[in-house]
Amino acid sequence: MTDGKTVGATIQWCVHANDTSNNWNSTSCVSPFSYVTTEAPTDTCSPSSPLTSDHTYACSDRCNVTSALNAGGFNILINGTGTFTTTANITNVGNITIKGTDSSNICEVYCLEGGCFV
């Protein structure tokens, strides 16, 4: 594609079997096949500073923010199941919303080593 967003890979996988004495004695491999998607995965952990719009961190990305971030007065949503950690200061934030998937699947937010929302 010409949109500059196509990414892909060639994948080959094998199954190894062992005998009763745990010696590997056979291997069965599948011929390589191509995997192509039109969009690269979104990195929610590293927005540009200062923000130019509201930003959502996906807890499933398990972000570890280590560089200072100026939110530019925009809102930050930390959303889903997983963790979010910052050891850097995140300044100039409009509103901060932290929302788990449900009461059993939460997002744990950690401010460590002096970093946090200030």
PDB file as gemmi writes it, atoms N, CA and C in Angstrom:
CRYST1    1.000    1.000    1.000  90.00  90.00  90.00 P 1                      
ATOM      1  N   MET A   1       0.833  -1.172   0.000  1.00  0.00           N  
ATOM      2  CA  MET A   1       0.000   0.000   0.000  1.00  0.00           C  
ATOM      3  C   MET A   1       0.879   1.238   0.000  1.00  0.00           C  
ATOM      4  N   THR A   2       0.300   2.352  -0.353  1.00  0.00           N  
ATOM      5  CA  THR A   2       1.072   3.584  -0.433  1.00  0.00           C  
ATOM      6  C   THR A   2       0.806   4.544   0.707  1.00  0.00           C  
ATOM      7  N   ASP A   3       0.029   4.145   1.699  1.00  0.00           N  
ATOM      8  CA  ASP A   3      -0.298   5.048   2.803  1.00  0.00           C  
ATOM      9  C   ASP A   3       0.798   5.122   3.852  1.00  0.00           C  
ATOM     10  N   GLY A   4       1.866   4.346   3.720  1.00  0.00           N  
ATOM     11  CA  GLY A   4       2.959   4.370   4.670  1.00  0.00           C  
ATOM     12  C   GLY A   4       2.645   3.686   5.986  1.00  0.00           C  
ATOM     13  N   LYS A   5       1.515   2.990   6.077  1.00  0.00           N  
ATOM     14  CA  LYS A   5       1.120   2.360   7.329  1.00  0.00           C  
ATOM     15  C   LYS A   5       1.089   0.837   7.239  1.00  0.00           C  
ATOM     16  N   THR A   6       1.471   0.259   6.123  1.00  0.00           N  
ATOM     17  CA  THR A   6       1.425  -1.185   5.975  1.00  0.00           C  
ATOM     18  C   THR A   6       2.632  -1.810   6.663  1.00  0.00           C  
ATOM     19  N   VAL A   7       2.370  -2.770   7.510  1.00  0.00           N  
ATOM     20  CA  VAL A   7       3.442  -3.508   8.174  1.00  0.00           C  
ATOM     21  C   VAL A   7       3.157  -4.986   8.013  1.00  0.00           C  
ATOM     22  N   GLY A   8       4.186  -5.801   8.074  1.00  0.00           N  
ATOM     23  CA  GLY A   8       3.958  -7.227   7.915  1.00  0.00           C  
ATOM     24  C   GLY A   8       5.150  -8.033   8.348  1.00  0.00           C  
ATOM     25  N   ALA A   9       4.993  -9.336   8.274  1.00  0.00           N  
ATOM     26  CA  ALA A   9       6.059 -10.241   8.670  1.00  0.00           C  
ATOM     27  C   ALA A   9       5.843 -11.578   7.989  1.00  0.00           C  
ATOM     28  N   THR A  10       6.901 -12.344   7.856  1.00  0.00           N  
ATOM     29  CA  THR A  10       6.804 -13.723   7.406  1.00  0.00           C  
ATOM     30  C   THR A  10       6.955 -14.608   8.623  1.00  0.00           C  
ATOM     31  N   ILE A  11       6.038 -15.531   8.787  1.00  0.00           N  
ATOM     32  CA  ILE A  11       5.992 -16.352   9.988  1.00  0.00           C  
ATOM     33  C   ILE A  11       6.154 -17.817   9.615  1.00  0.00           C  
ATOM     34  N   GLN A  12       6.996 -18.529  10.338  1.00  0.00           N  
ATOM     35  CA  GLN A  12       7.091 -19.976  10.215  1.00  0.00           C  
ATOM     36  C   GLN A  12       7.062 -20.544  11.620  1.00  0.00           C  
ATOM     37  N   TRP A  13       6.297 -21.593  11.827  1.00  0.00           N  
ATOM     38  CA  TRP A  13       6.254 -22.201  13.143  1.00  0.00           C  
ATOM     39  C   TRP A  13       6.439 -23.694  13.024  1.00  0.00           C  
ATOM     40  N   CYS A  14       6.998 -24.275  14.080  1.00  0.00           N  
ATOM     41  CA  CYS A  14       7.299 -25.699  14.099  1.00  0.00           C  
ATOM     42  C   CYS A  14       6.775 -26.316  15.393  1.00  0.00           C  
ATOM     43  N   VAL A  15       6.438 -27.597  15.311  1.00  0.00           N  
ATOM     44  CA  VAL A  15       6.031 -28.356  16.478  1.00  0.00           C  
ATOM     45  C   VAL A  15       7.095 -29.414  16.710  1.00  0.00           C  
ATOM     46  N   HIS A  16       7.609 -29.449  17.925  1.00  0.00           N  
ATOM     47  CA  HIS A  16       8.639 -30.422  18.282  1.00  0.00           C  
ATOM     48  C   HIS A  16       8.013 -31.484  19.171  1.00  0.00           C  
ATOM     49  N   ALA A  17       8.314 -32.738  18.894  1.00  0.00           N  
ATOM     50  CA  ALA A  17       7.787 -33.841  19.710  1.00  0.00           C  
ATOM     51  C   ALA A  17       8.948 -34.560  20.375  1.00  0.00           C  
ATOM     52  N   ASN A  18       8.705 -35.094  21.564  1.00  0.00           N  
ATOM     53  CA  ASN A  18       9.762 -35.838  22.229  1.00  0.00           C  
ATOM     54  C   ASN A  18       9.279 -37.260  22.517  1.00  0.00           C  
ATOM     55  N   ASP A  19      10.266 -38.162  22.681  1.00  0.00           N  
ATOM     56  CA  ASP A  19       9.915 -39.545  22.975  1.00  0.00           C  
ATOM     57  C   ASP A  19       9.794 -39.722  24.491  1.00  0.00           C  
ATOM     58  N   THR A  20       9.605 -40.939  24.944  1.00  0.00           N  
ATOM     59  CA  THR A  20       9.364 -41.188  26.369  1.00  0.00           C  
ATOM     60  C   THR A  20      10.562 -40.867  27.250  1.00  0.00           C  
ATOM     61  N   SER A  21      11.760 -40.759  26.676  1.00  0.00           N  
ATOM     62  CA  SER A  21      12.932 -40.405  27.477  1.00  0.00           C  
ATOM     63  C   SER A  21      13.243 -38.901  27.371  1.00  0.00           C  
ATOM     64  N   ASN A  22      12.287 -38.142  26.881  1.00  0.00           N  
ATOM     65  CA  ASN A  22      12.405 -36.692  26.742  1.00  0.00           C  
ATOM     66  C   ASN A  22      13.517 -36.254  25.797  1.00  0.00           C  
ATOM     67  N   ASN A  23      13.789 -37.049  24.777  1.00  0.00           N  
ATOM     68  CA  ASN A  23      14.725 -36.654  23.733  1.00  0.00           C  
ATOM     69  C   ASN A  23      13.915 -36.128  22.551  1.00  0.00           C  
ATOM     70  N   TRP A  24      14.322 -34.983  22.038  1.00  0.00           N  
ATOM     71  CA  TRP A  24      13.627 -34.452  20.860  1.00  0.00           C  
ATOM     72  C   TRP A  24      13.908 -35.387  19.692  1.00  0.00           C  
ATOM     73  N   ASN A  25      12.866 -35.906  19.055  1.00  0.00           N  
ATOM     74  CA  ASN A  25      13.111 -36.851  17.979  1.00  0.00           C  
ATOM     75  C   ASN A  25      12.366 -36.531  16.686  1.00  0.00           C  
ATOM     76  N   SER A  26      11.526 -35.541  16.690  1.00  0.00           N  
ATOM     77  CA  SER A  26      10.873 -35.193  15.431  1.00  0.00           C  
ATOM     78  C   SER A  26      10.452 -33.739  15.455  1.00  0.00           C  
ATOM     79  N   THR A  27      10.397 -33.183  14.281  1.00  0.00           N  
ATOM     80  CA  THR A  27       9.977 -31.799  14.124  1.00  0.00           C  
ATOM     81  C   THR A  27       9.076 -31.715  12.912  1.00  0.00           C  
ATOM     82  N   SER A  28       7.987 -31.014  13.050  1.00  0.00           N  
ATOM     83  CA  SER A  28       7.074 -30.784  11.944  1.00  0.00           C  
ATOM     84  C   SER A  28       6.902 -29.285  11.786  1.00  0.00           C  
ATOM     85  N   CYS A  29       7.268 -28.763  10.624  1.00  0.00           N  
ATOM     86  CA  CYS A  29       7.186 -27.325  10.395  1.00  0.00           C  
ATOM     87  C   CYS A  29       6.147 -27.004   9.334  1.00  0.00           C  
ATOM     88  N   VAL A  30       5.529 -25.863   9.500  1.00  0.00           N  
ATOM     89  CA  VAL A  30       4.568 -25.357   8.525  1.00  0.00           C  
ATOM     90  C   VAL A  30       5.314 -24.411   7.606  1.00  0.00           C  
ATOM     91  N   SER A  31       4.983 -24.435   6.338  1.00  0.00           N  
ATOM     92  CA  SER A  31       5.618 -23.528   5.389  1.00  0.00           C  
ATOM     93  C   SER A  31       5.388 -22.083   5.802  1.00  0.00           C  
ATOM     94  N   PRO A  32       6.367 -21.219   5.539  1.00  0.00           N  
ATOM     95  CA  PRO A  32       6.197 -19.813   5.903  1.00  0.00           C  
ATOM     96  C   PRO A  32       4.951 -19.227   5.238  1.00  0.00           C  
ATOM     97  N   PHE A  33       4.301 -18.348   5.944  1.00  0.00           N  
ATOM     98  CA  PHE A  33       3.171 -17.626   5.370  1.00  0.00           C  
ATOM     99  C   PHE A  33       3.308 -16.160   5.751  1.00  0.00           C  
ATOM    100  N   SER A  34       2.681 -15.305   4.999  1.00  0.00           N  
ATOM    101  CA  SER A  34       2.803 -13.870   5.234  1.00  0.00           C  
ATOM    102  C   SER A  34       1.664 -13.372   6.094  1.00  0.00           C  
ATOM    103  N   TYR A  35       1.995 -12.429   6.949  1.00  0.00           N  
ATOM    104  CA  TYR A  35       1.023 -11.763   7.789  1.00  0.00           C  
ATOM    105  C   TYR A  35       1.156 -10.280   7.495  1.00  0.00           C  
ATOM    106  N   VAL A  36       0.082  -9.667   7.067  1.00  0.00           N  
ATOM    107  CA  VAL A  36       0.130  -8.247   6.731  1.00  0.00           C  
ATOM    108  C   VAL A  36      -1.065  -7.548   7.359  1.00  0.00           C  
ATOM    109  N   THR A  37      -0.809  -6.411   7.936  1.00  0.00           N  
ATOM    110  CA  THR A  37      -1.879  -5.564   8.438  1.00  0.00           C  
ATOM    111  C   THR A  37      -1.661  -4.165   7.895  1.00  0.00           C  
ATOM    112  N   THR A  38      -2.704  -3.404   7.792  1.00  0.00           N  
ATOM    113  CA  THR A  38      -2.566  -2.078   7.200  1.00  0.00           C  
ATOM    114  C   THR A  38      -2.272  -0.992   8.218  1.00  0.00           C  
ATOM    115  N   GLU A  39      -2.341  -1.309   9.492  1.00  0.00           N  
ATOM    116  CA  GLU A  39      -2.088  -0.305  10.518  1.00  0.00           C  
ATOM    117  C   GLU A  39      -1.046  -0.814  11.511  1.00  0.00           C  
ATOM    118  N   ALA A  40      -0.076   0.011  11.809  1.00  0.00           N  
ATOM    119  CA  ALA A  40       0.879  -0.317  12.862  1.00  0.00           C  
ATOM    120  C   ALA A  40       0.167  -0.187  14.202  1.00  0.00           C  
ATOM    121  N   PRO A  41       0.588  -0.955  15.211  1.00  0.00           N  
ATOM    122  CA  PRO A  41      -0.039  -0.820  16.524  1.00  0.00           C  
ATOM    123  C   PRO A  41       0.136   0.600  17.061  1.00  0.00           C  
ATOM    124  N   THR A  42      -0.859   1.095  17.756  1.00  0.00           N  
ATOM    125  CA  THR A  42      -0.798   2.422  18.340  1.00  0.00           C  
ATOM    126  C   THR A  42      -0.026   2.367  19.648  1.00  0.00           C  
ATOM    127  N   ASP A  43       0.939   3.262  19.797  1.00  0.00           N  
ATOM    128  CA  ASP A  43       1.703   3.362  21.036  1.00  0.00           C  
ATOM    129  C   ASP A  43       1.050   4.428  21.895  1.00  0.00           C  
ATOM    130  N   THR A  44       0.295   4.026  22.915  1.00  0.00           N  
ATOM    131  CA  THR A  44      -0.369   4.996  23.777  1.00  0.00           C  
ATOM    132  C   THR A  44       0.564   5.533  24.843  1.00  0.00           C  
ATOM    133  N   CYS A  45       1.751   4.933  24.987  1.00  0.00           N  
ATOM    134  CA  CYS A  45       2.642   5.267  26.093  1.00  0.00           C  
ATOM    135  C   CYS A  45       3.530   6.485  25.843  1.00  0.00           C  
ATOM    136  N   SER A  46       3.707   6.884  24.621  1.00  0.00           N  
ATOM    137  CA  SER A  46       4.706   7.921  24.319  1.00  0.00           C  
ATOM    138  C   SER A  46       4.145   9.065  23.483  1.00  0.00           C  
ATOM    139  N   PRO A  47       3.183   9.820  24.014  1.00  0.00           N  
ATOM    140  CA  PRO A  47       2.685  10.952  23.238  1.00  0.00           C  
ATOM    141  C   PRO A  47       3.731  12.058  23.177  1.00  0.00           C  
ATOM    142  N   SER A  48       3.636  12.898  22.171  1.00  0.00           N  
ATOM    143  CA  SER A  48       4.546  14.040  22.053  1.00  0.00           C  
ATOM    144  C   SER A  48       4.204  15.081  23.104  1.00  0.00           C  
ATOM    145  N   SER A  49       5.235  15.750  23.598  1.00  0.00           N  
ATOM    146  CA  SER A  49       5.038  16.795  24.597  1.00  0.00           C  
ATOM    147  C   SER A  49       5.342  18.144  23.955  1.00  0.00           C  
ATOM    148  N   PRO A  50       4.469  19.125  24.102  1.00  0.00           N  
ATOM    149  CA  PRO A  50       3.207  19.103  24.829  1.00  0.00           C  
ATOM    150  C   PRO A  50       2.116  18.406  24.014  1.00  0.00           C  
ATOM    151  N   LEU A  51       1.106  17.899  24.728  1.00  0.00           N  
ATOM    152  CA  LEU A  51      -0.033  17.298  24.037  1.00  0.00           C  
ATOM    153  C   LEU A  51      -0.738  18.356  23.198  1.00  0.00           C  
ATOM    154  N   THR A  52      -1.326  17.925  22.100  1.00  0.00           N  
ATOM    155  CA  THR A  52      -2.093  18.828  21.242  1.00  0.00           C  
ATOM    156  C   THR A  52      -3.578  18.493  21.263  1.00  0.00           C  
ATOM    157  N   SER A  53      -3.934  17.458  22.046  1.00  0.00           N  
ATOM    158  CA  SER A  53      -5.335  17.066  22.220  1.00  0.00           C  
ATOM    159  C   SER A  53      -5.423  16.162  23.444  1.00  0.00           C  
ATOM    160  N   ASP A  54      -6.652  15.814  23.847  1.00  0.00           N  
ATOM    161  CA  ASP A  54      -6.829  14.865  24.936  1.00  0.00           C  
ATOM    162  C   ASP A  54      -6.087  13.577  24.595  1.00  0.00           C  
ATOM    163  N   HIS A  55      -5.595  12.869  25.623  1.00  0.00           N  
ATOM    164  CA  HIS A  55      -4.829  11.637  25.375  1.00  0.00           C  
ATOM    165  C   HIS A  55      -5.359  10.505  26.245  1.00  0.00           C  
ATOM    166  N   THR A  56      -5.460   9.307  25.657  1.00  0.00           N  
ATOM    167  CA  THR A  56      -5.863   8.113  26.383  1.00  0.00           C  
ATOM    168  C   THR A  56      -4.696   7.148  26.471  1.00  0.00           C  
ATOM    169  N   TYR A  57      -4.358   6.744  27.692  1.00  0.00           N  
ATOM    170  CA  TYR A  57      -3.387   5.680  27.921  1.00  0.00           C  
ATOM    171  C   TYR A  57      -4.171   4.383  28.077  1.00  0.00           C  
ATOM    172  N   ALA A  58      -3.796   3.336  27.349  1.00  0.00           N  
ATOM    173  CA  ALA A  58      -4.424   2.020  27.498  1.00  0.00           C  
ATOM    174  C   ALA A  58      -3.676   1.255  28.586  1.00  0.00           C  
ATOM    175  N   CYS A  59      -4.369   0.894  29.649  1.00  0.00           N  
ATOM    176  CA  CYS A  59      -3.721   0.166  30.752  1.00  0.00           C  
ATOM    177  C   CYS A  59      -3.120  -1.148  30.279  1.00  0.00           C  
ATOM    178  N   SER A  60      -3.709  -1.745  29.249  1.00  0.00           N  
ATOM    179  CA  SER A  60      -3.177  -3.008  28.725  1.00  0.00           C  
ATOM    180  C   SER A  60      -1.787  -2.834  28.120  1.00  0.00           C  
ATOM    181  N   ASP A  61      -1.398  -1.583  27.782  1.00  0.00           N  
ATOM    182  CA  ASP A  61      -0.047  -1.322  27.261  1.00  0.00           C  
ATOM    183  C   ASP A  61       1.001  -1.311  28.371  1.00  0.00           C  
ATOM    184  N   ARG A  62       0.553  -1.294  29.628  1.00  0.00           N  
ATOM    185  CA  ARG A  62       1.440  -1.285  30.797  1.00  0.00           C  
ATOM    186  C   ARG A  62       2.519  -0.197  30.672  1.00  0.00           C  
ATOM    187  N   CYS A  63       2.067   1.024  30.412  1.00  0.00           N  
ATOM    188  CA  CYS A  63       2.973   2.156  30.198  1.00  0.00           C  
ATOM    189  C   CYS A  63       3.827   2.428  31.424  1.00  0.00           C  
ATOM    190  N   ASN A  64       5.062   2.826  31.162  1.00  0.00           N  
ATOM    191  CA  ASN A  64       5.990   3.278  32.186  1.00  0.00           C  
ATOM    192  C   ASN A  64       6.557   4.601  31.690  1.00  0.00           C  
ATOM    193  N   VAL A  65       5.956   5.707  32.114  1.00  0.00           N  
ATOM    194  CA  VAL A  65       6.355   7.034  31.656  1.00  0.00           C  
ATOM    195  C   VAL A  65       7.597   7.462  32.428  1.00  0.00           C  
ATOM    196  N   THR A  66       8.693   7.711  31.704  1.00  0.00           N  
ATOM    197  CA  THR A  66       9.958   8.076  32.338  1.00  0.00           C  
ATOM    198  C   THR A  66      10.448   9.456  31.924  1.00  0.00           C  
ATOM    199  N   SER A  67       9.737  10.108  30.994  1.00  0.00           N  
ATOM    200  CA  SER A  67      10.107  11.456  30.548  1.00  0.00           C  
ATOM    201  C   SER A  67       8.986  12.424  30.883  1.00  0.00           C  
ATOM    202  N   ALA A  68       9.354  13.623  31.312  1.00  0.00           N  
ATOM    203  CA  ALA A  68       8.365  14.638  31.664  1.00  0.00           C  
ATOM    204  C   ALA A  68       7.416  14.889  30.495  1.00  0.00           C  
ATOM    205  N   LEU A  69       6.155  15.124  30.826  1.00  0.00           N  
ATOM    206  CA  LEU A  69       5.135  15.372  29.815  1.00  0.00           C  
ATOM    207  C   LEU A  69       4.341  16.612  30.204  1.00  0.00           C  
ATOM    208  N   ASN A  70       4.221  17.553  29.285  1.00  0.00           N  
ATOM    209  CA  ASN A  70       3.366  18.715  29.453  1.00  0.00           C  
ATOM    210  C   ASN A  70       2.059  18.382  28.753  1.00  0.00           C  
ATOM    211  N   ALA A  71       0.987  18.265  29.521  1.00  0.00           N  
ATOM    212  CA  ALA A  71      -0.310  17.894  28.943  1.00  0.00           C  
ATOM    213  C   ALA A  71      -0.961  19.044  28.183  1.00  0.00           C  
ATOM    214  N   GLY A  72      -0.386  20.229  28.253  1.00  0.00           N  
ATOM    215  CA  GLY A  72      -0.896  21.350  27.469  1.00  0.00           C  
ATOM    216  C   GLY A  72      -2.313  21.768  27.849  1.00  0.00           C  
ATOM    217  N   GLY A  73      -2.747  21.422  29.062  1.00  0.00           N  
ATOM    218  CA  GLY A  73      -4.092  21.750  29.495  1.00  0.00           C  
ATOM    219  C   GLY A  73      -5.149  20.756  29.038  1.00  0.00           C  
ATOM    220  N   PHE A  74      -4.733  19.738  28.308  1.00  0.00           N  
ATOM    221  CA  PHE A  74      -5.678  18.739  27.807  1.00  0.00           C  
ATOM    222  C   PHE A  74      -5.943  17.666  28.862  1.00  0.00           C  
ATOM    223  N   ASN A  75      -6.997  16.905  28.639  1.00  0.00           N  
ATOM    224  CA  ASN A  75      -7.413  15.846  29.560  1.00  0.00           C  
ATOM    225  C   ASN A  75      -6.633  14.567  29.305  1.00  0.00           C  
ATOM    226  N   ILE A  76      -6.457  13.768  30.359  1.00  0.00           N  
ATOM    227  CA  ILE A  76      -5.816  12.463  30.246  1.00  0.00           C  
ATOM    228  C   ILE A  76      -6.782  11.410  30.786  1.00  0.00           C  
ATOM    229  N   LEU A  77      -7.002  10.364  29.992  1.00  0.00           N  
ATOM    230  CA  LEU A  77      -7.803   9.214  30.396  1.00  0.00           C  
ATOM    231  C   LEU A  77      -6.872   8.018  30.482  1.00  0.00           C  
ATOM    232  N   ILE A  78      -6.891   7.330  31.606  1.00  0.00           N  
ATOM    233  CA  ILE A  78      -6.128   6.097  31.787  1.00  0.00           C  
ATOM    234  C   ILE A  78      -7.186   5.013  31.903  1.00  0.00           C  
ATOM    235  N   ASN A  79      -7.230   4.110  30.916  1.00  0.00           N  
ATOM    236  CA  ASN A  79      -8.411   3.295  30.691  1.00  0.00           C  
ATOM    237  C   ASN A  79      -8.094   1.820  30.484  1.00  0.00           C  
ATOM    238  N   GLY A  80      -8.914   0.934  31.044  1.00  0.00           N  
ATOM    239  CA  GLY A  80      -8.827  -0.493  30.749  1.00  0.00           C  
ATOM    240  C   GLY A  80      -8.311  -1.311  31.912  1.00  0.00           C  
ATOM    241  N   THR A  81      -7.714  -2.443  31.585  1.00  0.00           N  
ATOM    242  CA  THR A  81      -7.210  -3.384  32.584  1.00  0.00           C  
ATOM    243  C   THR A  81      -5.696  -3.484  32.453  1.00  0.00           C  
ATOM    244  N   GLY A  82      -4.990  -3.337  33.571  1.00  0.00           N  
ATOM    245  CA  GLY A  82      -3.535  -3.434  33.551  1.00  0.00           C  
ATOM    246  C   GLY A  82      -2.933  -2.434  34.508  1.00  0.00           C  
ATOM    247  N   THR A  83      -1.802  -1.847  34.111  1.00  0.00           N  
ATOM    248  CA  THR A  83      -1.121  -0.886  34.976  1.00  0.00           C  
ATOM    249  C   THR A  83      -0.665   0.324  34.181  1.00  0.00           C  
ATOM    250  N   PHE A  84      -0.486   1.414  34.891  1.00  0.00           N  
ATOM    251  CA  PHE A  84       0.115   2.638  34.364  1.00  0.00           C  
ATOM    252  C   PHE A  84       1.065   3.130  35.443  1.00  0.00           C  
ATOM    253  N   THR A  85       2.316   3.386  35.065  1.00  0.00           N  
ATOM    254  CA  THR A  85       3.321   3.847  36.023  1.00  0.00           C  
ATOM    255  C   THR A  85       3.997   5.085  35.468  1.00  0.00           C  
ATOM    256  N   THR A  86       4.209   6.073  36.337  1.00  0.00           N  
ATOM    257  CA  THR A  86       5.022   7.214  35.944  1.00  0.00           C  
ATOM    258  C   THR A  86       6.077   7.477  37.005  1.00  0.00           C  
ATOM    259  N   THR A  87       7.310   7.684  36.546  1.00  0.00           N  
ATOM    260  CA  THR A  87       8.399   8.116  37.418  1.00  0.00           C  
ATOM    261  C   THR A  87       8.792   9.539  37.044  1.00  0.00           C  
ATOM    262  N   ALA A  88       8.056  10.124  36.105  1.00  0.00           N  
ATOM    263  CA  ALA A  88       8.295  11.499  35.652  1.00  0.00           C  
ATOM    264  C   ALA A  88       7.069  12.337  35.989  1.00  0.00           C  
ATOM    265  N   ASN A  89       7.233  13.662  35.983  1.00  0.00           N  
ATOM    266  CA  ASN A  89       6.113  14.548  36.240  1.00  0.00           C  
ATOM    267  C   ASN A  89       5.302  14.771  34.977  1.00  0.00           C  
ATOM    268  N   ILE A  90       3.993  14.709  35.127  1.00  0.00           N  
ATOM    269  CA  ILE A  90       3.050  15.029  34.056  1.00  0.00           C  
ATOM    270  C   ILE A  90       2.344  16.297  34.517  1.00  0.00           C  
ATOM    271  N   THR A  91       2.627  17.415  33.837  1.00  0.00           N  
ATOM    272  CA  THR A  91       2.164  18.725  34.279  1.00  0.00           C  
ATOM    273  C   THR A  91       1.093  19.285  33.363  1.00  0.00           C  
ATOM    274  N   ASN A  92       0.435  20.341  33.850  1.00  0.00           N  
ATOM    275  CA  ASN A  92      -0.515  21.121  33.062  1.00  0.00           C  
ATOM    276  C   ASN A  92      -1.659  20.255  32.534  1.00  0.00           C  
ATOM    277  N   VAL A  93      -2.203  19.383  33.385  1.00  0.00           N  
ATOM    278  CA  VAL A  93      -3.271  18.462  32.993  1.00  0.00           C  
ATOM    279  C   VAL A  93      -4.621  19.134  33.222  1.00  0.00           C  
ATOM    280  N   GLY A  94      -5.532  19.000  32.258  1.00  0.00           N  
ATOM    281  CA  GLY A  94      -6.903  19.471  32.432  1.00  0.00           C  
ATOM    282  C   GLY A  94      -7.585  18.608  33.477  1.00  0.00           C  
ATOM    283  N   ASN A  95      -8.167  17.504  33.076  1.00  0.00           N  
ATOM    284  CA  ASN A  95      -8.784  16.537  33.977  1.00  0.00           C  
ATOM    285  C   ASN A  95      -8.104  15.185  33.799  1.00  0.00           C  
ATOM    286  N   ILE A  96      -8.020  14.427  34.894  1.00  0.00           N  
ATOM    287  CA  ILE A  96      -7.485  13.066  34.855  1.00  0.00           C  
ATOM    288  C   ILE A  96      -8.629  12.127  35.192  1.00  0.00           C  
ATOM    289  N   THR A  97      -8.869  11.155  34.314  1.00  0.00           N  
ATOM    290  CA  THR A  97      -9.885  10.137  34.557  1.00  0.00           C  
ATOM    291  C   THR A  97      -9.210   8.778  34.519  1.00  0.00           C  
ATOM    292  N   ILE A  98      -9.429   7.966  35.557  1.00  0.00           N  
ATOM    293  CA  ILE A  98      -8.895   6.606  35.610  1.00  0.00           C  
ATOM    294  C   ILE A  98     -10.088   5.673  35.649  1.00  0.00           C  
ATOM    295  N   LYS A  99     -10.167   4.766  34.680  1.00  0.00           N  
ATOM    296  CA  LYS A  99     -11.347   3.918  34.545  1.00  0.00           C  
ATOM    297  C   LYS A  99     -10.930   2.493  34.195  1.00  0.00           C  
ATOM    298  N   GLY A 100     -11.252   1.539  35.069  1.00  0.00           N  
ATOM    299  CA  GLY A 100     -11.007   0.135  34.780  1.00  0.00           C  
ATOM    300  C   GLY A 100     -12.065  -0.406  33.830  1.00  0.00           C  
ATOM    301  N   THR A 101     -11.857  -1.628  33.369  1.00  0.00           N  
ATOM    302  CA  THR A 101     -12.826  -2.267  32.480  1.00  0.00           C  
ATOM    303  C   THR A 101     -14.119  -2.552  33.233  1.00  0.00           C  
ATOM    304  N   ASP A 102     -13.991  -3.077  34.452  1.00  0.00           N  
ATOM    305  CA  ASP A 102     -15.127  -3.296  35.350  1.00  0.00           C  
ATOM    306  C   ASP A 102     -14.565  -3.457  36.755  1.00  0.00           C  
ATOM    307  N   SER A 103     -15.404  -3.796  37.735  1.00  0.00           N  
ATOM    308  CA  SER A 103     -14.937  -3.838  39.126  1.00  0.00           C  
ATOM    309  C   SER A 103     -13.915  -4.942  39.388  1.00  0.00           C  
ATOM    310  N   SER A 104     -13.836  -5.940  38.531  1.00  0.00           N  
ATOM    311  CA  SER A 104     -12.859  -7.021  38.695  1.00  0.00           C  
ATOM    312  C   SER A 104     -11.626  -6.844  37.820  1.00  0.00           C  
ATOM    313  N   ASN A 105     -11.713  -6.000  36.825  1.00  0.00           N  
ATOM    314  CA  ASN A 105     -10.618  -5.778  35.869  1.00  0.00           C  
ATOM    315  C   ASN A 105     -10.256  -4.302  35.915  1.00  0.00           C  
ATOM    316  N   ILE A 106      -9.344  -3.984  36.825  1.00  0.00           N  
ATOM    317  CA  ILE A 106      -9.039  -2.593  37.111  1.00  0.00           C  
ATOM    318  C   ILE A 106      -7.732  -2.152  36.464  1.00  0.00           C  
ATOM    319  N   CYS A 107      -7.519  -0.858  36.491  1.00  0.00           N  
ATOM    320  CA  CYS A 107      -6.257  -0.267  36.069  1.00  0.00           C  
ATOM    321  C   CYS A 107      -5.574   0.259  37.318  1.00  0.00           C  
ATOM    322  N   GLU A 108      -4.395  -0.240  37.593  1.00  0.00           N  
ATOM    323  CA  GLU A 108      -3.624   0.214  38.741  1.00  0.00           C  
ATOM    324  C   GLU A 108      -2.666   1.308  38.287  1.00  0.00           C  
ATOM    325  N   VAL A 109      -2.720   2.467  38.945  1.00  0.00           N  
ATOM    326  CA  VAL A 109      -1.883   3.615  38.585  1.00  0.00           C  
ATOM    327  C   VAL A 109      -0.859   3.829  39.686  1.00  0.00           C  
ATOM    328  N   TYR A 110       0.415   3.911  39.303  1.00  0.00           N  
ATOM    329  CA  TYR A 110       1.509   4.089  40.250  1.00  0.00           C  
ATOM    330  C   TYR A 110       2.286   5.353  39.936  1.00  0.00           C  
ATOM    331  N   CYS A 111       2.486   6.196  40.931  1.00  0.00           N  
ATOM    332  CA  CYS A 111       3.390   7.346  40.859  1.00  0.00           C  
ATOM    333  C   CYS A 111       4.595   6.977  41.718  1.00  0.00           C  
ATOM    334  N   LEU A 112       5.750   6.833  41.092  1.00  0.00           N  
ATOM    335  CA  LEU A 112       6.936   6.354  41.788  1.00  0.00           C  
ATOM    336  C   LEU A 112       8.106   7.327  41.623  1.00  0.00           C  
ATOM    337  N   GLU A 113       9.036   7.232  42.546  1.00  0.00           N  
ATOM    338  CA  GLU A 113      10.303   7.978  42.500  1.00  0.00           C  
ATOM    339  C   GLU A 113      10.092   9.479  42.336  1.00  0.00           C  
ATOM    340  N   GLY A 114       9.006  10.009  42.912  1.00  0.00           N  
ATOM    341  CA  GLY A 114       8.743  11.447  42.870  1.00  0.00           C  
ATOM    342  C   GLY A 114       7.979  11.914  41.651  1.00  0.00           C  
ATOM    343  N   GLY A 115       7.723  11.029  40.708  1.00  0.00           N  
ATOM    344  CA  GLY A 115       6.965  11.409  39.523  1.00  0.00           C  
ATOM    345  C   GLY A 115       5.476  11.251  39.759  1.00  0.00           C  
ATOM    346  N   CYS A 116       4.681  12.141  39.199  1.00  0.00           N  
ATOM    347  CA  CYS A 116       3.229  12.028  39.316  1.00  0.00           C  
ATOM    348  C   CYS A 116       2.573  13.136  38.498  1.00  0.00           C  
ATOM    349  N   PHE A 117       1.297  13.312  38.692  1.00  0.00           N  
ATOM    350  CA  PHE A 117       0.550  14.388  38.054  1.00  0.00           C  
ATOM    351  C   PHE A 117       0.670  15.619  38.950  1.00  0.00           C  
ATOM    352  N   VAL A 118       1.243  16.681  38.412  1.00  0.00           N  
ATOM    353  CA  VAL A 118       1.431  17.903  39.216  1.00  0.00           C  
ATOM    354  C   VAL A 118       0.873  19.104  38.479  1.00  0.00           C  
TER     355      VAL A 118                                                      
END                                                                             
